[in-house]
Amino acid sequence: MQHDPMALTRLALTDFRNHQAAILMPAANFIVLTGENGAGKTNILEAVSLLVPGRGLRGAALSEMGRSDGPGGFAVAGRLGDVDLGVGTLALAPDRRIVRINGAPTSAGALSEWLSIVWLTPAMDRLFTEGASERRRFLDRLVLALEPAHARHTTRYDAAMRQRNRLLGSEVPADPDWVAALETQMAEHGAAIARSRSALVSMLNERIAASVDGPFARAALALEGWRDEGGLAVELAQGRSRDAAAGRTLAGPHRSDLAVDHLGKGQPAARCSTGEQKALLLGLVLAHADLVAEQAGRRPILLLDEIAAHLDPVRRDALFERLAGGGGQVWMTGTETGLFGGLAQAASWFHVDDGTVVASAASRPSA
C-alpha cells in the first residue's frame, strides 16, 4: 500500500512498560489494538507518543517506563519512511532521555522536525474541568504539530524560569545581572510561545466556525489569563519581590489558559455534559488534523485510546468515515473488535495480551 508521508511503518518496544520485546509493522493507516484491560494496549500508544518532544500521553517520568522486572532502561524505535527514530533510557540514568535519529544522537526537540502526534485518552475527559496546566499542554501539542520550533521555545522558557525561581528563592542575594539575563530569555521565548498559541487559536476558530454542524460539537477557543503585551521582561523585573515571596513566577505564558465554549449551546465546555465535552474535544482534534494537513501538507498521527467504546454507533461510524476521508495514520485501542467492525480490511489489527503483541487474522487481506 501507499503509506501516508507521516506514518510509522515499524514500531519496536524493548523493556518498555509490560512489553519485553514487541514489534509492530502496520500495513494500513488504521492500526487497531485490541485486548483485555491491562494487556498493554495503551502502553503501545504511549511508546508512539514518546517519538515527539514531551513526556508522552501519560505525562509520566521516564524512570517509570522501564519494565518492572527488566534490566533497567527501555528503548522505543519507530521507522518513518527511510528515517529511524529512537528514544530510550539507560539503567544507570533512568531519568535521562536518549534520542537518536538514524543512529545519531540528538535532542528531543529534533523529533518534531519529523513527526507530529496528537492524542486523546480517557483521562482527558476532564480536560475542561480541571486545572489550566493540562489545557496549556494540550494547546502546546497542537501548536507543535504546525511549528516544530515551539518545542525549543517552551523548553528554554521553562529552563530559564526554573533558574530564576531558584535564584529568587535563595537565601543568598541573587546577582541582579544574572536574574535580568534570565528574564530577557524568558521574554524572548515567552513572546514566541504567546504568538504561536494565539495564531493557532485564531486559525482553529476560523476553520471551525466555517464548518457545518455534524455529529461532533463545534468549539470556540480563547486564550485567558496572562496576555503578552510586549513587556514581559519589565513585568518580571518589577515582580521580583512578589515572585520571591510566592515561590514561583506569577507572569508569563505559563499563567495563561485555554477557554473552550460549545458553539451550539453558547456555554463553556466545563458546564456541558460529559458526552458533550468528549464530542467537543474530538471535534477539536479532527479540525486541528485538517488544519495541519492544509498548512503543513501532512496530517499528524492520531492516537485514540478507547475512543470507540464511548461513542454511540452513529458517532462511531461518523468518526471512522471522517478519519478515512482525511487520510493520515490513526492508532486506536479497544477491548472488543466489534467496536471497529466498520473498518474491516482498512485496518491493521493487532491483539495484545499481557505484553505480547500478535497481528490478528483480521489484519490479513481476504483471499
C-alpha positions as CSV (number, residue, x, y, z in Angstrom):
1,M,0.0,0.0,0.0
2,Q,1.0,3.7,-0.3
3,H,1.8,5.0,3.2
4,D,0.9,8.5,4.3
5,P,4.0,10.7,4.4
6,M,3.7,10.8,8.2
7,A,3.1,7.2,9.1
8,L,5.1,4.7,11.1
9,T,5.8,1.5,9.1
10,R,7.6,-0.2,12.0
11,L,7.5,0.2,15.8
12,A,9.7,-1.7,18.2
13,L,9.5,-1.7,22.0
14,T,12.2,-3.2,24.2
15,D,11.7,-3.5,28.0
16,F,9.0,-0.7,27.8
17,R,6.2,-1.0,30.5
18,N,5.0,-4.6,30.3
19,H,6.5,-5.3,26.9
20,Q,9.7,-7.2,26.9
21,A,10.1,-7.2,23.1
22,A,7.3,-6.2,20.7
23,I,7.4,-5.3,17.0
24,L,4.5,-4.0,15.0
25,M,4.7,-3.4,11.2
26,P,1.4,-1.7,10.2
27,A,0.2,-2.3,6.7
28,A,-2.6,0.3,6.7
29,N,-3.1,3.8,8.0
30,F,-5.6,2.5,10.6
31,I,-4.0,0.5,13.4
32,V,-6.4,-1.2,15.8
33,L,-5.0,-2.7,19.1
34,T,-7.5,-5.0,20.9
35,G,-7.2,-6.9,24.2
36,E,-8.3,-7.0,27.8
37,N,-7.9,-4.1,30.1
38,G,-4.3,-4.0,31.4
39,A,-2.9,-6.1,28.5
40,G,-0.6,-3.3,27.4
41,K,-2.6,-1.5,24.6
42,T,-2.2,2.0,26.0
43,N,1.4,1.3,26.7
44,I,1.9,0.9,22.9
45,L,0.2,4.3,22.3
46,E,2.4,5.8,25.0
47,A,5.5,4.4,23.2
48,V,4.4,6.1,20.0
49,S,3.8,9.4,21.8
50,L,7.4,9.4,23.0
51,L,8.6,9.9,19.5
52,V,7.8,13.6,19.8
53,P,9.1,16.1,22.4
54,G,7.4,16.0,25.8
55,R,6.6,13.4,28.5
56,G,4.1,11.3,26.4
57,L,0.4,10.8,26.7
58,R,0.6,9.8,30.4
59,G,2.9,12.6,31.4
60,A,4.9,10.0,33.4
61,A,8.5,10.2,34.5
62,L,11.0,8.3,32.3
63,S,12.1,6.2,35.2
64,E,8.5,4.7,35.5
65,M,8.5,3.4,31.9
66,G,11.2,0.7,32.1
67,R,9.8,-2.9,32.5
68,S,9.4,-3.5,36.2
69,D,11.2,-6.9,36.1
70,G,13.6,-5.9,33.4
71,P,17.3,-4.9,33.4
72,G,16.5,-1.2,33.7
73,G,16.1,1.3,30.9
74,F,14.0,0.9,27.8
75,A,14.0,1.6,24.1
76,V,11.3,2.7,21.6
77,A,12.2,2.7,17.9
78,G,10.0,3.9,15.0
79,R,10.6,3.9,11.3
80,L,9.2,6.8,9.2
81,G,9.9,6.1,5.6
82,D,13.7,5.7,5.4
83,V,14.2,7.6,8.7
84,D,14.7,5.7,12.0
85,L,13.7,7.5,15.2
86,G,14.7,6.2,18.6
87,V,14.2,7.2,22.2
88,G,15.1,5.4,25.5
89,T,17.0,5.4,28.7
90,L,19.9,3.5,30.3
91,A,19.7,1.6,33.5
92,L,22.4,3.9,35.1
93,A,20.4,7.0,34.1
94,P,16.7,6.1,34.1
95,D,15.6,9.8,34.1
96,R,17.8,10.9,31.2
97,R,16.2,10.7,27.8
98,I,18.4,9.5,24.9
99,V,17.2,10.4,21.4
100,R,18.7,9.2,18.1
101,I,17.7,9.9,14.5
102,N,19.2,7.5,12.0
103,G,21.6,6.3,14.8
104,A,23.0,9.8,15.5
105,P,22.4,11.3,19.0
106,T,20.3,14.5,19.0
107,S,18.0,16.5,21.2
108,A,14.3,15.6,21.9
109,G,13.3,18.8,20.1
110,A,14.7,17.5,16.8
111,L,11.9,14.8,16.8
112,S,9.3,17.5,16.0
113,E,11.0,18.1,12.6
114,W,9.9,14.6,11.6
115,L,6.7,13.7,13.4
116,S,3.6,15.4,14.7
117,I,1.4,13.4,17.1
118,V,-1.8,14.3,18.9
119,W,-3.7,12.0,21.2
120,L,-6.9,11.6,23.1
121,T,-7.1,9.4,26.2
122,P,-9.9,8.7,28.7
123,A,-8.1,10.8,31.3
124,M,-8.5,13.8,29.0
125,D,-12.3,13.7,29.5
126,R,-11.6,16.0,32.5
127,L,-9.6,18.5,30.4
128,F,-12.2,21.3,30.6
129,T,-13.0,20.9,34.3
130,E,-9.5,20.5,35.8
131,G,-6.6,22.9,36.2
132,A,-5.2,25.1,33.4
133,S,-1.8,23.3,33.2
134,E,-3.3,20.4,31.3
135,R,-5.1,22.7,28.9
136,R,-1.8,24.5,28.2
137,R,0.0,21.3,27.5
138,F,-2.8,20.2,25.2
139,L,-2.7,23.5,23.3
140,D,1.1,23.3,23.0
141,R,0.9,19.8,21.5
142,L,-1.5,21.3,18.9
143,V,0.9,24.2,18.2
144,L,3.9,21.8,17.9
145,A,2.2,20.0,15.0
146,L,2.5,23.2,13.0
147,E,5.5,24.8,14.5
148,P,8.4,22.4,15.4
149,A,10.3,25.4,16.9
150,H,7.7,25.6,19.6
151,A,9.3,22.8,21.5
152,R,12.6,24.8,21.7
153,H,10.8,27.9,22.9
154,T,8.9,26.1,25.6
155,T,11.9,24.1,26.8
156,R,14.1,27.2,27.1
157,Y,11.4,29.3,28.6
158,D,10.8,26.7,31.3
159,A,14.5,26.2,32.0
160,A,15.1,30.0,32.4
161,M,12.1,30.3,34.7
162,R,13.3,27.4,36.9
163,Q,16.7,29.1,37.3
164,R,15.1,32.4,38.1
165,N,12.8,30.9,40.7
166,R,15.9,29.2,42.3
167,L,17.8,32.4,42.4
168,L,14.9,34.5,43.8
169,G,14.3,31.8,46.4
170,S,17.9,31.5,47.6
171,E,18.9,32.9,51.0
172,V,21.9,34.4,49.3
173,P,21.0,37.6,47.3
174,A,21.0,36.8,43.6
175,D,23.2,38.7,41.1
176,P,20.7,41.1,39.5
177,D,22.5,40.9,36.2
178,W,22.1,37.2,36.1
179,V,18.4,37.4,37.0
180,A,18.0,40.1,34.3
181,A,19.6,37.9,31.7
182,L,17.2,35.0,32.6
183,E,14.3,37.4,32.4
184,T,15.4,38.5,28.9
185,Q,15.5,34.9,27.8
186,M,12.0,34.3,29.3
187,A,10.7,37.4,27.5
188,E,12.1,36.3,24.2
189,H,10.9,32.7,24.3
190,G,7.7,33.7,26.1
191,A,6.7,36.1,23.3
192,A,7.3,33.3,20.7
193,I,5.1,31.0,22.7
194,A,2.3,33.5,23.1
195,R,2.4,34.4,19.3
196,S,2.2,30.7,18.3
197,R,-0.6,29.9,20.7
198,S,-2.6,32.9,19.6
199,A,-2.1,32.2,15.9
200,L,-3.3,28.6,16.3
201,V,-6.3,29.6,18.3
202,S,-7.3,32.1,15.6
203,M,-6.8,29.6,12.7
204,L,-8.8,26.9,14.5
205,N,-11.6,29.3,15.4
206,E,-11.8,30.4,11.7
207,R,-11.8,26.8,10.4
208,I,-14.4,25.5,12.9
209,A,-16.7,28.5,12.5
210,A,-16.8,27.9,8.7
211,S,-17.6,24.2,9.1
212,V,-21.1,22.8,9.1
213,D,-22.8,21.2,12.1
214,G,-22.2,17.4,12.4
215,P,-22.1,14.6,14.9
216,F,-19.2,16.3,16.8
217,A,-19.9,19.5,18.6
218,R,-18.1,22.7,17.4
219,A,-15.9,24.6,19.8
220,A,-14.9,28.2,20.1
221,L,-11.5,28.8,21.7
222,A,-10.0,31.8,23.5
223,L,-6.8,32.5,25.5
224,E,-7.4,33.8,29.0
225,G,-5.3,34.9,31.9
226,W,-1.9,36.4,31.2
227,R,-1.5,38.2,27.9
228,D,1.6,39.2,26.0
229,E,1.7,43.0,26.0
230,G,5.3,43.0,24.7
231,G,6.9,43.9,28.1
232,L,7.4,40.6,29.9
233,A,11.0,41.4,30.8
234,V,9.9,44.6,32.6
235,E,7.0,42.9,34.2
236,L,9.3,40.2,35.6
237,A,11.8,42.7,36.8
238,Q,9.1,44.7,38.6
239,G,7.7,41.5,40.1
240,R,10.9,40.0,41.7
241,S,9.9,40.7,45.3
242,R,6.4,39.4,44.7
243,D,7.6,36.2,42.9
244,A,10.2,35.6,45.6
245,A,7.5,35.7,48.3
246,A,5.2,33.5,46.2
247,G,8.0,31.0,45.4
248,R,7.1,31.0,41.8
249,T,6.8,33.3,38.7
250,L,3.4,34.9,38.5
251,A,3.6,36.4,35.0
252,G,4.3,34.8,31.6
253,P,2.7,32.4,29.2
254,H,2.7,29.7,31.8
255,R,-0.1,31.6,33.5
256,S,-2.5,31.7,30.5
257,D,-5.4,29.3,30.0
258,L,-7.3,27.8,27.1
259,A,-11.0,28.6,27.3
260,V,-13.4,26.4,25.2
261,D,-17.1,27.1,24.6
262,H,-19.7,24.9,23.0
263,L,-20.7,27.0,19.9
264,G,-24.1,25.4,19.5
265,K,-25.1,25.9,23.1
266,G,-23.2,29.1,23.7
267,Q,-21.9,28.0,27.0
268,P,-18.5,27.0,28.5
269,A,-17.4,23.4,27.9
270,A,-17.0,22.9,31.6
271,R,-20.7,23.3,32.0
272,C,-21.6,20.7,29.3
273,S,-22.3,17.1,29.9
274,T,-19.5,14.5,29.8
275,G,-20.7,13.3,26.5
276,E,-20.8,16.8,25.0
277,Q,-17.3,17.5,26.4
278,K,-15.9,14.4,24.7
279,A,-17.6,15.4,21.4
280,L,-16.2,18.9,21.7
281,L,-12.7,17.5,22.3
282,L,-12.9,15.0,19.4
283,G,-14.3,17.7,17.0
284,L,-11.4,20.0,18.0
285,V,-8.8,17.3,17.4
286,L,-10.3,16.4,14.0
287,A,-10.4,20.1,13.0
288,H,-6.8,20.5,14.0
289,A,-5.8,17.5,11.9
290,D,-7.4,19.1,8.9
291,L,-5.7,22.4,9.6
292,V,-2.3,20.8,9.9
293,A,-2.9,18.8,6.6
294,E,-3.8,22.1,4.9
295,Q,-1.0,24.2,6.4
296,A,1.9,21.7,6.5
297,G,0.9,19.3,3.8
298,R,0.8,16.3,6.1
299,R,-1.6,15.1,8.8
300,P,-0.4,14.4,12.4
301,I,-0.5,10.9,13.6
302,L,-3.6,10.4,15.9
303,L,-3.6,8.2,19.0
304,L,-7.1,7.5,20.1
305,D,-7.2,5.4,23.3
306,E,-10.5,3.6,24.0
307,I,-12.3,6.1,21.8
308,A,-14.9,3.8,20.2
309,A,-16.2,2.5,23.5
310,H,-17.5,5.9,24.4
311,L,-19.3,6.8,21.2
312,D,-22.7,5.7,20.1
313,P,-22.9,3.7,16.8
314,V,-23.8,6.8,14.8
315,R,-20.9,8.9,16.0
316,R,-18.6,5.9,15.8
317,D,-19.4,5.3,12.1
318,A,-19.1,9.1,11.5
319,L,-15.7,9.1,13.2
320,F,-14.3,6.3,11.0
321,E,-15.7,7.9,7.9
322,R,-14.2,11.2,8.8
323,L,-10.8,9.7,9.5
324,A,-10.8,7.6,6.4
325,G,-11.7,10.6,4.3
326,G,-9.0,12.7,5.8
327,G,-6.2,10.2,5.4
328,G,-3.3,10.0,7.8
329,Q,-2.3,7.3,10.3
330,V,-4.6,6.6,13.3
331,W,-3.8,4.3,16.2
332,M,-6.8,3.1,18.2
333,T,-7.4,0.8,21.2
334,G,-10.4,-1.1,22.4
335,T,-11.4,-4.3,24.3
336,E,-13.7,-5.6,21.5
337,T,-13.0,-6.0,17.8
338,G,-16.7,-5.4,17.2
339,L,-16.3,-1.8,18.1
340,F,-14.2,-1.4,14.9
341,G,-16.2,-3.6,12.6
342,G,-16.8,-0.8,10.2
343,L,-13.1,-0.7,9.4
344,A,-12.8,-4.3,8.1
345,Q,-9.8,-4.7,5.8
346,A,-9.0,-1.0,6.0
347,A,-7.0,-1.6,9.2
348,S,-4.0,-3.4,10.6
349,W,-5.2,-5.4,13.5
350,F,-3.1,-6.5,16.5
351,H,-4.1,-8.4,19.6
352,V,-2.4,-7.5,22.8
353,D,-2.2,-10.0,25.7
354,D,0.0,-9.4,28.8
355,G,2.7,-7.6,26.9
356,T,2.6,-9.9,23.8
357,V,1.5,-8.4,20.5
358,V,0.3,-10.6,17.6
359,A,-1.0,-9.5,14.2
360,S,-4.5,-10.9,14.2
361,A,-6.3,-12.7,11.3
362,A,-8.4,-9.6,10.8
363,S,-5.3,-7.7,9.5
364,R,-4.7,-10.2,6.7
365,P,-6.4,-9.4,3.3
366,S,-9.2,-11.8,2.4
367,A,-8.4,-14.2,-0.4
